[in-house]
Amino acid sequence: MKSIRRGQHLITLMLLAFLVGMGILIYTLQKEADFYISHSSKVTLGCVYDRSGDVLFDPAAKKETYGAEHFLDVGNFIGDNSGQMTNTLVSRNTDLLTNYSFMLGVQEDGDAAIHTTLDHKVNRIVYDAFGSKDGCAVAYNYVTGEIYVCLSRPSVNILNNYKDIETLEEGSLLCKVFYPTVPGSTQKIFTTIAAIEAMGAEKLSAKEFECTGSYENRSGDLIKCHEESGHGKQTVTQAFANSCNPFYAQLVEDLSLPLYSIRRTYRSLGYKVNDEGGKSLNVNGIESFTASTTLTSAGDFETQWGCMGQGKTLVSPLQLMAWQSTIANTDGRMTKPYLIDHVTRVNGEIAASAKTERTEAMFSEETAAEIRRIMLENGAENYADLLPGTKVAVKSGTAQVGNDKRENSLLTGFVDDPEFPIAFCVVIEDRKKGEVTTSKITAKLLQNLKENLK
């Protein structure tokens, strides 16, 4: 009898294992089928739409249907299914566009589609606002996480079918919003956050450092200011607005701000510091560069320079924008950006809808309140024309890049309005005096977006 019971138990276990295995197999087939079918020559793909229903990707697109440059501003961001670009919305989400169902098979006239949060009309206005300059711009709702604007110049016209690929400008096939850039003085936002965290708002506000146009640090190196005659005695609020390098060099050397505190704050934001730490950020599968820097000694030139957004400090414009939410939302928590609002499957049913996600606090509410005050004061005094009648928190930056020390111009910040909660980052490459400014592009972005979102 015992042997029979043992046999029964064994058979039962074998049946259970078989059923579990079959369940796993069916689940895997259903889950993975879209991926493999999406790479089949027999399947058709659906379209990608902006928030109002304008088409951002159509596998059957022709110039005669859409106009010659309809997709130019989103070419290297939304992308296509050609395989020429891999870090785009379409390439990362082809399976969601597949007109295929596990139960029904391939459906040539299916309704698979991705509906995004992007505002194509405003996106194109901002793209054109760059004129002949290269760069990128990104803006999102810092409460919900919806991306409204995302573009990168130069771009690629996917309606040309890559016939001109040999003559495309460098950078045309990638969206710079997700790739590393030298942040310049926009980095002073995060160095100021580290100082507030370490010594408190009251103590930091009481500190004053002299700027004579340059500062000889502990290592005997000169930290130069863009204001050759100097700014005189500066508080942190004044130095922040003036982007005063000598002030920040002295701040980094100050005993009240241990270097480990700066490292800790940077890492909490997601930076990889001295090859340690680092948190990646992606948008619906589109990978973004992880911010990084090297900080070795408070009196070292490269460390001080890195805390001012030069040296070995690199970030992505996406991160610069998203970090504004930690300040704008007043609690040190970042709202994760997203682009896909919802997805419809082959039968037209909604398969997935977006939801707002936020990180854990990266710094304290008290710190958020103080850096918010500093940025809003800078905006009120120097950037009132960005969105007249509305408070905008701002930090500008000039970044030296390349061996020839070309200068990129950056502007990042947020609108302090619960009815229009927008954070942004704009980068102009190789900007020269007399050309279009980040302020003018940002004003175009904010004013048109506010009008279009009504």
Protein Blocks (a to p, Z undefined) as FASTA:
>chain_A
ZZmmmmmmmmmmmmmmmmmmmmmmmmmmmmmmmmmmmmpckbccdddddfkopafbdfkb
cfklnopklmmmmmmmnopaeopambbfklmmmmmmpccdfklopafkbcbdcddfbdfk
lmmmmmmmnomagcddddddfknopafbdcddddddfklnommmmmpcehklpcfklpcc
dekjmlmmmmmmmmmmmnojklmmmpccddehiacdfkopacddfblnonbjadfklmmm
nopaklmmmmmmpmklcfklmmmmmmmnopaeehigjidddeehiacdddddddfbfklm
klmmmmnopajbccdfklmmmmmmmmmnonopacdddfblbdcdfkopafbdcddddddd
fbdfklmmmmmmmmmmmmmmmmmmmmghiacddddddddedjkopacdddddddddfklc
ccdddddehiaehiacfklmmmmmmmmmmmmmZZ
